[in-house]
Amino acid sequence: MVATAATSAFIPVPSPSAPDPGSKPKKLANLGGMKPKSISSGGLQVKANAQAPPKINGSSVSLTTPVETVKHEGEMSSSSSSSSSPPPRTFINTLPDWSMLLAAITTIFLAAEKQWMMLDWKPRRPDMDMLIDPFGLGRIVQDGFVFRQNFSIRSYEIGADRTASIETLMNHLQETALNHVKTAGLLGDGFGSTPEMCKKNLIWVVTRMQVVVDRYPTWGDVVQVDTSVGASGKNGMRRNWLVRDYKTGEILTRASSVWVMMNKKTRKLSKIPGEVRGEIEPYFMDSDPVVEEDSRKLQKLDDNTADYVRTGLAPRWSDLDVNQHVNNVKYIGWILESAPLPILESHELAAMTLEYRRECGKDSVLQSLTAVSSNGVGNLASHADIECQHLLRLEDGAEIVRGRTVWRPKYAKNFGTFDQLPAEST
């Protein structure tokens, strides 16, 4: 009774008409095998017939009239007395299907997200231009001959002058060279070696490096490094670099190097095999030199011709690369170990030429020698460029690297005025 009263509050239930005394009682229609058993004052009860379903050709078939189980006695009472007309509209059955609405909203959002990811996104803020290459992975440009990669100058990559160190710039050059080989699909199981080089136990070694620094980037600057390769003689490969300020396009550094092949096991130089040449020559680019070659012969220093000598230099485990020899960038740091401190304080490295004579192992102990030109330490106030000669050698005298550096006076803003140079260290 309570259920009937609650239902009638929303759905009008017609009251049953009084039976006609003169009329005969009507029989309920047989609903697909359903027989009325008894009608009590508690309500109408219906029980399904237990007979087996009919069969056709030996297969069971469903009854033509669907049977719905009646859950509520009150609902069965009202349905038996009402006609087959649809139920009246109420607040409950006029609510929308929320599941369909949520599915439509989800579909719209997924489509919008897909279109957003496919957009050629461009940053609006100038200071966020570096997000063009947010992970620094680099890409191939200029018809596949040039590899380009961006670097942000970090706080731990700058020195006392608040500018990037020469080692930082050299690491950028080395990183782009390896990523160029990797992106081109030529990276084998070695340190920049192609698959054919790995089969023949060959590795690349640098024999000559020439670097010209026009301006050093500062903390927070973004630099763009372009690198390409070309032939150098019959058995060499030349690699060039151009480093630009990403925002202005100003050229900051130009560098060129010559590489040859060495057998990893015998540690002897090797010619370029035909299989390897077939791998790398499609990427060779004919272009003008990015650095005017300094053909002057590098001097050999000894204890009598050197002005400054630093001994006891030994490589650490972290100085070795995967080919088990000292990384060529580490040699630059060792060369500068014997550079006089007054020059380091008042001048900055403007150009550098290095010739690598032999490799250095993990157990080597080295000496660094430097000779300063005639207008050197004693003429710092003249604000002229200073040239130095360098030699990195083993304790037994075997040459590792010969070098020449050119130093220019630092900008006046770094020291107030040129007259206020730091005192010479003793």
C-alpha positions, 0 to 999 in steps of 0.5 A: 500500500505504501508503494502504491501511494508513493507511485500515485504521487507521480503517476496517476493510477485509475481506480478500478471500476465496480464489477457489473453484477449481471456480467460474467467474470472475464478470463485473463488472456494466456500470456505466452504460457502464463496461467493465472492461479489465484487472486487474493486480496493481497494482489494478483500473483502470476506464476510461469508455466513449467511446461517445456518450450516447443521444439521445431525439427528437434531444436528449441525455439523461444516463445513468440511473446516475450515474458517479463517478470513482474517484480512489484505486485502493485505494478502488476495490479495496475498494469492488468487493469489499465490499457496498453497506452504508453505511461504518462510523462513525469519528471523522472522519465523526462530526464536526459540520458547522462551517460550519452551526454558524458560520452559526447563531451569526452569525444569532443575533448579528445578530438580537440586535444588531437588537433592541438597536438598536430598544430605547428606550435610557435611560442609567442614570447621572445624569451621562450624561443628555445622551446622550439627544440625543448629537449636539445635533440637537434635536427637535420637541415639544408637538404640533409647535409647540416645538423643543427642543435640548440644549447642553453648556457647553464650556470655551471658552464660559465667561469669567473668572467660570467661567460661560457668557458672554452671547454663548454664550447668544445663540448657543444661541438663534440656533442653535435658531431656525435648527434649528427652521426646518430640522427643520420642513422650511422651510429654503430656500437662505438663512439661515433663509429658507423656500423661498418667501422664497428665490424672492422674495429675502427674509430675516429680520432682528431688530428687537427682542430682550429677554433676562432671565438668572436664572442663568448655567450653568457649565462642564459643565452641560447646558442645554435650549433650547425655542423657538417662534414666533407672530405679532407684528402684521401683518408681524412674527413673534415668537420666544420661548426658554426655557433650562432646566437639563437636570437640575433643570428650573430656568429659567435664561434667558428671551428674546423677539424680533421679526423682520421681512422685508427684501429681500436685494437692495434692503436694504429692509423688506418685508411678509410675502407671502401665500405665505410666510405660508402656510408659517409660520402653521401653526407659530404658537403662541398662548402667554403672553409668556415675558418681560414686555415692557419698554415704556420708551423707549430713550434716544438717546446722544451725546457729551455724554450718554455716560459712556464711548465706545469708537471704532474698532470694525470687523467682521472677515470672520468676523463676517459671516453668509451674508446678508453682514451682521454677525451680531446676536450680534456687536453685543452684544459691541461694546455691552459694549466701552464698559461700565466695567470695575468693573461687569464685575468686580463685577456680572453682566448680568441683563437686556438690551433691544436695538433694531436700527435698521439693519444693519452691513456689512463696511466699517463702522467703529463707535463704542460709547457707554455711560451709567451710571445715577446709582447707578453706578460710584461706588456699587458697594459698595451692592450695588444693581442698576445700569442702563446705556444703550447706543448703537452707531453708525457714525462718521457718527452713523447709529444701529445699535443702541440698548440698555439693560442691567441689572446685578446684584451677583455672588454672594459665592462668586465674590469671597469676601465682598461687601466684597472687591470688585475695585479700580476700574480706571483 
